[in-house]
Amino acid sequence: MDGMRGTAAMPITKVFRNGNSQAVRIPADLAFDRNDMDVEIERVGDELRIRPVARRLDKVLDKFSAFSPDFMAEGRGENIEAERDPL
């Protein structure tokens, strides 16, 4: 494990300095799917819990307002539904 000790069940890595902050490298098998997101960090006893920040929906209306007034005025066109197996 490139610079890490431990097992697949519980990888171990080191804390290091990045400017004035402490940082930790997240192993690839535990990495988040995206790099362009904010995370929140919570201390619980001697643990640090890192989780993605819930996406806020307040900017959704701004995105919708970017569409022109005639967006999809003629509908979506013909949609051919795929055949599905019965449930």
C-alpha positions as CSV (number, residue, x, y, z in Angstrom):
1,M,0.0,0.0,0.0
2,D,2.2,2.9,-1.2
3,G,3.4,4.5,2.0
4,M,0.6,3.1,4.1
5,R,0.6,0.3,6.7
6,G,-2.4,-1.8,7.5
7,T,-4.9,-4.3,6.2
8,A,-7.6,-4.0,3.6
9,A,-10.1,-3.8,6.3
10,M,-8.5,-0.9,8.2
11,P,-5.8,1.0,6.2
12,I,-3.4,3.2,8.2
13,T,-2.0,6.4,6.9
14,K,-0.1,9.3,8.4
15,V,-1.2,12.8,9.4
16,F,0.9,15.5,7.9
17,R,1.2,19.3,7.7
18,N,-0.2,21.3,4.7
19,G,0.5,24.9,5.4
20,N,-1.1,25.7,8.8
21,S,-3.5,22.8,8.6
22,Q,-3.2,19.1,9.3
23,A,-4.1,16.8,6.4
24,V,-4.5,13.1,5.8
25,R,-4.3,11.2,2.6
26,I,-7.4,9.1,1.9
27,P,-6.5,5.7,0.4
28,A,-7.9,5.1,-3.1
29,D,-10.2,2.3,-2.0
30,L,-11.9,4.7,0.5
31,A,-11.8,7.8,-1.7
32,F,-15.0,9.7,-2.6
33,D,-16.2,9.4,-6.2
34,R,-15.7,13.1,-6.8
35,N,-13.0,15.6,-6.0
36,D,-15.2,18.8,-6.5
37,M,-17.2,18.6,-3.3
38,D,-17.2,20.0,0.2
39,V,-17.0,17.7,3.2
40,E,-17.7,18.3,6.8
41,I,-15.5,17.0,9.6
42,E,-16.9,16.1,13.0
43,R,-14.9,15.2,16.1
44,V,-16.6,12.4,18.1
45,G,-14.4,11.5,21.0
46,D,-11.0,10.6,19.5
47,E,-12.5,10.0,16.0
48,L,-12.8,12.4,13.1
49,R,-15.7,11.7,10.8
50,I,-15.6,13.0,7.3
51,R,-18.8,13.1,5.2
52,P,-19.9,15.0,2.1
53,V,-21.9,18.2,2.8
54,A,-25.5,17.7,1.8
55,R,-26.2,19.5,-1.5
56,R,-28.3,22.6,-1.0
57,L,-31.2,23.1,-3.4
58,D,-31.3,26.9,-3.1
59,K,-29.3,27.4,-6.3
60,V,-31.5,25.1,-8.3
61,L,-33.9,28.0,-9.2
62,D,-30.9,30.0,-10.4
63,K,-30.1,27.2,-12.8
64,F,-33.7,27.0,-14.1
65,S,-33.8,30.7,-14.6
66,A,-30.9,30.4,-17.1
67,F,-33.2,28.5,-19.6
68,S,-34.8,30.6,-22.3
69,P,-38.5,31.3,-22.0
70,D,-39.1,29.0,-25.1
71,F,-37.1,26.1,-23.7
72,M,-38.9,22.9,-24.7
73,A,-41.8,24.9,-26.0
74,E,-42.4,22.2,-28.6
75,G,-42.1,19.4,-26.1
76,R,-39.6,16.6,-26.0
77,G,-40.4,15.1,-29.3
78,E,-41.1,11.4,-29.8
79,N,-40.0,9.1,-26.9
80,I,-39.9,5.5,-27.6
81,E,-40.1,3.6,-24.4
82,A,-37.9,0.5,-24.0
83,E,-39.6,-2.8,-23.5
84,R,-39.4,-3.9,-19.9
85,D,-39.6,-7.3,-18.3
86,P,-42.8,-7.7,-16.3
87,L,-42.5,-7.5,-12.5
